[in-house]
Structure formats: C-alpha cells, structure tokens
Amino acid sequence: FIEPKYDYQVDIPKVLYHASPLKFKEKILKSGLSPRSGNKLSNHPDRIYLTDSYNKCVRFGEYLVMNDRESEYYKNGYCIYEISGDSINNLYSDINFREGGFYTLDNISPDRIKLLKEIKKDDL
C-alpha cells in the first residue's frame, strides 16, 4: 500500500523516546539527531521516529535487532534515548504505529537528548 507523505499532527509530549543502533551512539551524543531515511521497513521522506513510552521503545529496539539480521546497523545492539519534547516543533502520528508512535522532520540538538540505556546484542 502507499503511505501518506505526512500524517496528522499531534500534541507533543514533554518526553519522548528514540531507539537507535549502538554504532551511532557517539555521533548522536555529539551532533544530535537529524531526519534520515535509512530505515528499510517502509519508503518515506527523512524522519526521526519517536514513541511516548520507554517500554514501547525497548520493544521496538528488540524488534529491529531480531528482524534486521542482514544489516550492519543493529548487529551490536541499540541505545534508548530520552528526547525533550520542547525540542520538537512538529510531531506526526506514525501510520504504522498509531498507539504511541510518532515521527518528526525536525533536527534534535544533542543538549535535548539523554542516553538512558545501552542494550548490547549479547544482553538480548
């Protein structure tokens, strides 16, 4: 099916969470997050995916590790980041993850990002 380019805009929670490959940890903490389209789950404009729940974020990270075995991205594990909602201007509901899944097209500066947890593949 064809996904819409933009979904409907939603209110921005005070805190959001993001899962990203362990290999990008230092770059994210130094430079922040910028929209990318490297995810192969679907085709879409550059985005940063977020959720409103730490537990949903962990489950999504585990899903990526277990279902992206061909990729070099998640082979070593992933990190969970807390994102300050006030760093985002526009937040959209994700059609593939309606219950608490969002995306933004905004850059997120490193001072609005906090590393919460590193999850190495051996720990899963």
LOTI-872333 format. One record per residue (C-alpha): x, y, z. Coordinates in steps of 0.25 Angstrom, whole numbers, plus 5000, padded with zeros to 4 digits. Example, Ala and Ser with C-alpha at 12.3 -4.5 7.8 and 13.67 -1.06 7.14 Angstrom:
2
{{5049; 4982; 5031}}
{{5055; 4996; 5029}}
end
This chain:
124
{{5000; 5000; 5000}}
{{5004; 5014; 4998}}
{{5007; 5022; 5011}}
{{5003; 5037; 5012}}
{{5015; 5047; 5011}}
{{5011; 5053; 5024}}
{{5001; 5048; 5035}}
{{4993; 5056; 5044}}
{{5000; 5066; 5054}}
{{4999; 5063; 5069}}
{{5001; 5069; 5082}}
{{5016; 5068; 5087}}
{{5018; 5060; 5100}}
{{5028; 5066; 5110}}
{{5037; 5054; 5108}}
{{5039; 5044; 5096}}
{{5048; 5032; 5094}}
{{5056; 5028; 5082}}
{{5064; 5015; 5079}}
{{5076; 5015; 5070}}
{{5087; 5006; 5067}}
{{5099; 5005; 5077}}
{{5109; 5009; 5066}}
{{5103; 5023; 5065}}
{{5103; 5026; 5080}}
{{5115; 5035; 5080}}
{{5110; 5043; 5068}}
{{5097; 5045; 5074}}
{{5102; 5050; 5087}}
{{5111; 5059; 5080}}
{{5103; 5064; 5068}}
{{5089; 5061; 5072}}
{{5078; 5054; 5063}}
{{5075; 5058; 5048}}
{{5064; 5052; 5040}}
{{5069; 5040; 5031}}
{{5062; 5030; 5022}}
{{5071; 5019; 5025}}
{{5060; 5010; 5031}}
{{5056; 4999; 5021}}
{{5043; 4996; 5028}}
{{5036; 5005; 5018}}
{{5039; 5017; 5008}}
{{5037; 5031; 5013}}
{{5043; 5045; 5014}}
{{5054; 5046; 5024}}
{{5049; 5045; 5038}}
{{5053; 5043; 5053}}
{{5044; 5032; 5059}}
{{5039; 5034; 5074}}
{{5030; 5028; 5084}}
{{5023; 5033; 5096}}
{{5027; 5020; 5105}}
{{5041; 5015; 5109}}
{{5035; 5001; 5109}}
{{5030; 5002; 5094}}
{{5043; 5008; 5090}}
{{5051; 4996; 5096}}
{{5041; 4986; 5089}}
{{5043; 4993; 5076}}
{{5059; 4993; 5078}}
{{5058; 4978; 5081}}
{{5049; 4976; 5068}}
{{5059; 4983; 5060}}
{{5071; 4975; 5065}}
{{5064; 4962; 5063}}
{{5058; 4966; 5049}}
{{5069; 4973; 5043}}
{{5080; 4962; 5043}}
{{5085; 4965; 5029}}
{{5088; 4979; 5033}}
{{5101; 4984; 5040}}
{{5093; 4995; 5047}}
{{5087; 4987; 5059}}
{{5097; 4975; 5059}}
{{5104; 4980; 5072}}
{{5091; 4985; 5079}}
{{5084; 4998; 5081}}
{{5082; 5010; 5090}}
{{5070; 5017; 5096}}
{{5070; 5032; 5097}}
{{5060; 5041; 5104}}
{{5057; 5053; 5096}}
{{5051; 5066; 5102}}
{{5038; 5069; 5095}}
{{5041; 5084; 5095}}
{{5052; 5082; 5085}}
{{5041; 5078; 5074}}
{{5033; 5088; 5066}}
{{5024; 5078; 5059}}
{{5021; 5063; 5063}}
{{5012; 5054; 5054}}
{{5005; 5041; 5057}}
{{5012; 5029; 5050}}
{{5002; 5021; 5042}}
{{5010; 5008; 5045}}
{{5010; 5010; 5060}}
{{4997; 5018; 5063}}
{{4998; 5015; 5078}}
{{5009; 5024; 5083}}
{{5017; 5024; 5071}}
{{5022; 5037; 5064}}
{{5031; 5044; 5055}}
{{5037; 5058; 5053}}
{{5044; 5065; 5042}}
{{5052; 5074; 5052}}
{{5066; 5073; 5056}}
{{5068; 5070; 5070}}
{{5080; 5076; 5077}}
{{5089; 5068; 5086}}
{{5086; 5076; 5098}}
{{5072; 5071; 5097}}
{{5076; 5057; 5097}}
{{5079; 5048; 5109}}
{{5085; 5034; 5107}}
{{5076; 5025; 5116}}
{{5081; 5011; 5113}}
{{5091; 5003; 5104}}
{{5086; 4989; 5100}}
{{5096; 4980; 5094}}
{{5092; 4969; 5085}}
{{5098; 4959; 5095}}
{{5089; 4964; 5106}}
{{5076; 4961; 5098}}
end
